[in-house]
Amino acid sequence: MGYVTQDEWDGHYGAGRAFRPLDSSEHELLRALVPAPPGGGHALDVGCGLGELARHLATTGYTVDGVDYAASAVTLATGLAEQMSPPPAGKVRFLRCDVERDSLDALRSSYDLITFRLSYAFLGDRTRVMRRLRERLNPGGAVVVITPVVDAVPAERRDLALDEDEIALLTAGWRTVERHDADGLATLVLRGPAAGTVSFRGKGRPSPHALTGTGVVVTDAAGRVLLGRSVREVWELPGGKNEGSESFVEAAVRELAEETGLRAEATDARLLAILMDDAHGIPRLTAAVRVVAFRGEPAVREPDLIRRWEWHEVTDLPSLASHLFTPSAHVLDAVWPGRLPGLPPVHRHILVQPPSSDALA
């Protein structure tokens, strides 16, 4: 499908198109797994589309907030809810909200159930979004993600689905995980958010040519740092090895463009530190480069290396529920010292102090 903009989604719903209908087997599974608490509960349906799941949850006793960032979906969902007869046991309302970029102030402070049906795979910064939303989960509550799986969809529709690595990343950091597979859909029930501690890992023995390279720290307007999910199942900064006689700053700007599509000038890059550690007995030299201005939006340009790019809150880094590439961790520590406890040893040669704005993160 490949929709990435609000206008595309507005056009999708405005043209009367929808997604796979909610069937009776899903009704029964949801009733069995996440019944409304006695006296009713509150639910949040993220990426609600035309509101089919939200309306169903209302019939089971939940008071439901359905959110979508397509205004046409919210308008149509509201109209369909008003036509429900008889009126549901719970109430339902629909709000236009981009959960990746907008304030969440219009939402309730807490929910008993948070659902993503056929929507989670469309989130760009899904790790950060899930962390922010699960902070609103009541004790004993659940997050339910209903998603197609890669093995059950044709290649041209895999942007709608999650593979097993993505599912493992999604389910990390929860005390209880239930999974139910049927008809090409995985229903994941997540309970008990558990605080994690970031761990650090390499990516195998480096080749001799890969002994020098750069790690590039770039942040968005909200101060969030860009990390890529590697095919080797680690989070890492943009960056890579030097080519020929280019400087660390030149390598950083080139690698940033090649890997993410973000464009920066060499004058907007600061060489902060030179870091030296050991990888499988081979000395490794990494330059910490801070890019302070750029153009464009991050995109996957090298899918054989990176699955996707996400903006992460700096305060979330110590509790990432997955490995962080060790050289990237050292570079992040050069910008935000002390944020990552338990780092492996490194020789750090500070050249320039990070910008003062970074100290506030």
Sequence and secondary structure as in RCSB ss.txt:
>XXXX:A:sequence
MGYVTQDEWDGHYGAGRAFRPLDSSEHELLRALVPAPPGGGHALDVGCGLGELARHLATTGYTVDGVDYAASAVT
LATGLAEQMSPPPAGKVRFLRCDVERDSLDALRSSYDLITFRLSYAFLGDRTRVMRRLRERLNPGGAVVVITPVV
DAVPAERRDLALDEDEIALLTAGWRTVERHDADGLATLVLRGPAAGTVSFRGKGRPSPHALTGTGVVVTDAAGRV
LLGRSVREVWELPGGKNEGSESFVEAAVRELAEETGLRAEATDARLLAILMDDAHGIPRLTAAVRVVAFRGEPAV
REPDLIRRWEWHEVTDLPSLASHLFTPSAHVLDAVWPGRLPGLPPVHRHILVQPPSSDALA
>XXXX:A:secstr
    SHHHHHHHHHTT   S   HHHHHHHHHHS   TT EEEEEET TTSHHHHHHHHTTEEEEEEES HHHHH
HHHHHHHT SS  SS EEEEE  TTTS  TTS S EEEEEEES GGG SSHHHHHHHHHTTEEEEEEEEEEEEBG
GGS GGGGGGSB HHHHHHHHTTEEEEEEEEETTEEEEEEEEE     EEE  S   GGGGEEEEEEEB TTS E
EEEEETTSEEE SEEE  TT  HHHHHHHHHHHHH  B  GGGEEEEEEEEEEETTEEEEEEEEEE   BS    
S TTTEEEEEEE GGGGGG SSEEEHHHHHHHHHHSTTSSTT    EEEE S   GGGGG 
